[in-house]
Structures are given as C-alpha cells and as structure tokens.
Amino acid sequence: RSVIPTINSSGYNAQIIYDNLVYSCAKDEIAQINSLGQVMSTTRLIGYKQSGEFAYDGAGNLYVIALAGNTISSRVLKIVLETGEVSEALKMEDVLPTVYQKALKKSAAKAKHWITLNSVQVAGTNQLLVSSAVLSSIFKISNAGSLMPKVDYIIADKKLWKDYKKLKKKVLTKAMPADASPTPEATQAVESILETKVKTPDVFLS
C-alpha cells in the first residue's frame, strides 16, 4: 500500500499498536505512524542499536533487543511508548554470568556473539521469553527490569548445558503431549518377529 522510508534499518519486525504502525526506521530509532502515514512520534535508542525483534506487552511498553555501544552482549530495552523513556530491562550477562565468563576465557573475539538474542516475547508482567540461536536455547526470564532477574526455565537439549550445574537443572524435561498415545510395550512375540529389540523412540528430536 505504501513505501515506508528507513535509514539503514534491518526491519526486524513491525506491529500495529494503538492503531499506529510501530517499526524500526533506523538502527537506533523506533517510529510510530498513523493510518494516514503521518509520523506520530519517534524514539531514539541513544547509545544503543537494535539487533533483533521487539515485542509489545499490551500495557504501553515495548521490549527491544539491542546492543549497547560496542558491548559483547545482547540487551533487552524497555520503551514506554507514551513518553519515549528508554531503560535496560535485561542484561543477559546478569542472568547467565557463568556462560558469559566462559565465553570471555575462550576468545574475546568470539565472545562478541556469545549470546546473540534473536527474538523476544512478553510472557506476563516483567516476564520475557528470549531465544538465542548461538546457544540453541529459549529462556524464560522473570523479574525483568529489576536488580535480580532470573532464569525460570530453559528449553533446549540437556546435553548443551551439562557443564553448568545450576543451569542444567532448569532445562525442561521432554514429555509426551497430554493427548498422545503411549508407545506400546515390546512383547516377546513382537521381538521375535522383528528379530531385534524394540526401542522406545525419543519424544522429539533435539
């Protein structure tokens, strides 16, 4: 329907909020335009640049994945749409300090991408779901925006977290869906026909 101008923007995603189209018009700027194409407001992410999606919480706040200056860690910023106030809601090195330190020890260059958040979703008040392609994991975070954010659980292959005692306990266990049929037990008759032991298949492949 229209051409929407941007300035060196990757255009990660856009949402309709309060009848306005909210989108990234530049690496460090979020714009709101109405249905007539008029710019209603813009918000500068001073000192930051957007590096992933943003998500709306339904209460006037936008959560944006961004990088701070030349830092080596993805952040999640909170933008109050009405006032344009920008604050840090989540620093991943605060919730995954052991992973962060291990990345730094391995290689300072590779550590620039130790987490690389790709997507964010609001899961409740001050609760976020964030995904990391580098770590092949999805994290449920609570107390976002506070001094003590924490990881509630991780969706990933447990093997990836075997070296982290505290974090591996937070990886969700694979389970059959509630409406799934249980795998039939392997009887002697079945085993003799197949001439091999019947192995129970994995619930799902990682």
C-alpha positions in Angstrom: 0.0 0.0 0.0 2.9 2.4 0.5 6.7 2.8 0.7 7.9 3.3 4.2 11.3 5.0 4.3 14.0 3.7 6.6 17.6 4.7 7.4 20.0 1.7 7.4 17.3 -0.4 9.1 17.2 -4.1 9.1 13.4 -4.0 9.7 13.3 -6.9 12.2 9.5 -6.7 12.6 6.6 -4.3 12.9 3.4 -4.2 14.9 0.1 -2.3 15.0 -0.2 -0.7 18.4 -3.0 1.9 19.3 -3.9 1.9 15.6 -0.4 3.1 14.7 2.3 1.1 12.8 5.3 0.8 15.1 8.5 -0.1 13.3 12.3 0.4 13.3 13.0 3.3 11.0 16.8 3.2 11.8 19.2 1.1 13.8 18.7 3.4 16.8 15.2 4.8 16.2 11.6 3.4 16.6 8.8 5.3 14.8 5.0 5.3 15.1 3.0 6.3 12.1 -0.8 6.5 11.8 -3.1 5.1 9.0 -2.6 8.4 7.0 1.2 7.9 7.0 1.8 10.8 9.4 4.6 10.3 11.9 3.1 10.5 15.4 6.3 10.0 17.3 9.9 8.7 17.1 12.0 7.3 19.9 15.8 7.4 19.8 17.7 4.5 21.4 20.6 6.7 22.4 23.7 4.7 23.0 22.1 1.5 21.6 21.3 -0.1 18.2 18.5 -2.6 17.5 19.8 -6.1 16.8 16.7 -8.2 17.0 12.9 -8.2 17.3 10.7 -6.1 19.6 7.5 -7.1 21.4 4.6 -5.2 22.9 3.4 -6.1 26.4 -0.2 -4.8 25.9 0.3 -2.1 28.6 2.1 0.6 26.7 5.6 -0.8 26.8 7.9 -2.1 24.0 10.7 -4.6 24.6 13.5 -4.3 22.1 16.6 -6.5 21.6 19.6 -4.2 21.2 23.3 -3.8 21.7 24.9 -1.1 23.9 27.7 0.7 22.1 30.5 -1.8 21.4 29.4 -4.3 24.1 29.5 -8.0 23.5 26.1 -8.9 24.9 22.5 -8.5 23.7 20.3 -6.4 25.9 16.5 -6.1 26.1 15.4 -2.5 26.3 12.1 -1.3 27.7 10.5 1.7 25.9 7.5 3.5 27.3 5.6 4.4 24.1 3.7 7.4 25.6 6.8 9.2 27.0 9.6 7.7 24.9 11.5 6.7 28.1 14.2 4.1 27.4 15.7 1.8 30.0 17.5 -1.5 30.2 15.1 -4.3 31.2 17.5 -7.2 30.8 21.3 -7.8 30.6 22.0 -11.4 29.7 25.4 -11.4 31.5 23.4 -10.8 34.7 21.3 -13.9 34.3 23.9 -16.1 32.7 27.2 -15.0 34.3 28.9 -18.4 34.1 28.2 -18.7 30.4 29.4 -15.1 29.8 32.7 -15.7 31.7 33.4 -19.0 29.9 32.9 -17.2 26.5 35.4 -14.5 27.5 38.0 -17.0 28.5 37.7 -18.9 25.2 38.1 -15.9 22.9 37.5 -12.2 23.2 36.6 -12.0 19.5 34.1 -14.9 19.6 32.7 -13.6 22.9 31.2 -10.7 21.0 28.5 -13.2 19.9 28.3 -15.3 23.0 24.5 -14.9 23.3 23.1 -13.1 20.3 19.4 -12.8 21.2 17.1 -13.2 18.2 13.6 -12.9 19.4 11.6 -11.7 22.4 8.1 -12.3 23.6 6.3 -11.0 26.7 5.0 -13.9 28.9 3.5 -11.8 31.7 4.3 -8.9 33.9 8.1 -8.4 33.9 8.4 -11.9 32.3 10.1 -12.5 29.0 10.8 -15.4 26.6 14.0 -14.8 24.7 15.7 -17.1 22.2 19.4 -17.4 21.3 20.5 -19.1 18.1 24.1 -19.3 19.3 23.1 -21.3 22.5 20.3 -23.2 20.7 18.1 -22.3 23.6 14.9 -20.5 24.7 15.0 -18.8 28.1 12.0 -17.8 30.3 13.1 -14.8 32.4 11.2 -13.3 35.3 11.8 -10.1 37.2 12.9 -8.3 34.0 13.7 -4.7 34.8 14.6 -5.4 38.4 18.0 -5.8 40.1 17.6 -9.5 40.3 16.3 -11.0 37.0 16.3 -14.8 37.0 16.0 -17.8 34.6 12.8 -19.7 35.4 13.5 -22.4 32.8 15.4 -23.3 29.6 14.0 -25.1 26.5 17.0 -26.9 25.0 18.8 -30.2 24.6 20.1 -31.0 28.1 23.4 -32.1 26.6 24.2 -28.4 25.8 24.0 -27.5 29.5 25.8 -30.5 31.1 28.8 -28.3 32.1 26.7 -25.9 34.1 25.4 -27.5 37.3 22.8 -24.9 38.2 21.5 -24.1 34.7 21.2 -27.8 33.6 18.6 -28.2 36.4 16.5 -25.5 34.7 16.3 -27.3 31.3 12.8 -28.6 30.8 12.4 -32.4 30.6 10.9 -33.8 27.4 7.4 -35.2 27.9 4.7 -36.8 25.9 1.8 -34.4 25.0 -1.3 -35.0 27.2 -3.4 -36.4 24.2 -0.6 -38.6 22.8 -0.9 -42.3 22.7 1.7 -44.1 24.8 4.2 -46.3 23.0 3.1 -49.9 23.1 5.2 -52.2 25.2 7.6 -54.5 23.3 6.4 -58.1 23.8 8.3 -61.3 23.1 6.2 -62.0 20.0 7.0 -58.6 18.5 10.7 -59.0 19.3 10.8 -62.5 17.7 9.1 -61.2 14.5 11.5 -58.3 14.2 14.4 -60.3 15.4 15.6 -57.3 17.3 14.8 -55.4 20.4 12.1 -52.7 20.1 13.5 -49.4 21.2 11.2 -46.7 22.6 11.5 -43.7 20.2 12.6 -40.3 21.6 9.7 -38.0 22.5 11.1 -35.5 20.0 14.4 -34.9 18.3 16.5 -32.0 19.6 
